[in-house]
Amino acid sequence: MKKLIAAIMVTLASGELFAENGGVYSFLTAGQLLQVCESSEPFQYGSCLNYLAGTVDTLNMLMDMGAVTDDAYCLPSNITQTQLRFVTIKHLKNNPELLNHIAADQVAMALDEAFPCNK
């Protein structure tokens, strides 16, 4: 029930932010995120860091709720938003075929590649 309530709240809170992306609704594509994260303009740079922090916070919340496997990635306790930015940019540049995918999905994939949990 908690999962459903959280999903509904996220949907309602961000409903106006969604844009259609090839039949899938998302706020940002991975390509758009890459463009923002590579920008030297301060507002864009800050937007990148905030998007990454929000995505990580959401993924952590979903792991705590059991909606996402808790070994999806294992971030070091001293990770910075700037380091998250570098990891994300590297992943996106190494996988240009994924730039039209949902940005948050690609952030999760970047974290899983860069910070795998010891199995």
ChimeraX attribute file (.defattr): number of C-alpha atoms within 10 A of each C-alpha:
attribute: neighborCount
match mode: 1-to-1
recipient: residues
	/A:1	6
	/A:2	8
	/A:3	12
	/A:4	9
	/A:5	10
	/A:6	14
	/A:7	13
	/A:8	12
	/A:9	12
	/A:10	12
	/A:11	13
	/A:12	10
	/A:13	10
	/A:14	11
	/A:15	13
	/A:16	9
	/A:17	11
	/A:18	13
	/A:19	14
	/A:20	10
	/A:21	14
	/A:22	9
	/A:23	7
	/A:24	11
	/A:25	14
	/A:26	17
	/A:27	18
	/A:28	20
	/A:29	21
	/A:30	22
	/A:31	21
	/A:32	16
	/A:33	26
	/A:34	21
	/A:35	14
	/A:36	19
	/A:37	23
	/A:38	15
	/A:39	14
	/A:40	10
	/A:41	10
	/A:42	9
	/A:43	11
	/A:44	16
	/A:45	18
	/A:46	16
	/A:47	14
	/A:48	23
	/A:49	20
	/A:50	13
	/A:51	21
	/A:52	23
	/A:53	17
	/A:54	13
	/A:55	17
	/A:56	19
	/A:57	12
	/A:58	14
	/A:59	22
	/A:60	18
	/A:61	14
	/A:62	17
	/A:63	15
	/A:64	12
	/A:65	14
	/A:66	11
	/A:67	12
	/A:68	13
	/A:69	13
	/A:70	15
	/A:71	12
	/A:72	18
	/A:73	20
	/A:74	14
	/A:75	16
	/A:76	8
	/A:77	6
	/A:78	7
	/A:79	9
	/A:80	12
	/A:81	17
	/A:82	15
	/A:83	12
	/A:84	21
	/A:85	22
	/A:86	14
	/A:87	17
	/A:88	26
	/A:89	21
	/A:90	14
	/A:91	20
	/A:92	22
	/A:93	13
	/A:94	10
	/A:95	11
	/A:96	11
	/A:97	10
	/A:98	17
	/A:99	17
	/A:100	14
	/A:101	18
	/A:102	20
	/A:103	25
	/A:104	22
	/A:105	14
	/A:106	21
	/A:107	25
	/A:108	18
	/A:109	17
	/A:110	22
	/A:111	19
	/A:112	16
	/A:113	15
	/A:114	17
	/A:115	15
	/A:116	14
	/A:117	13
	/A:118	7
	/A:119	4
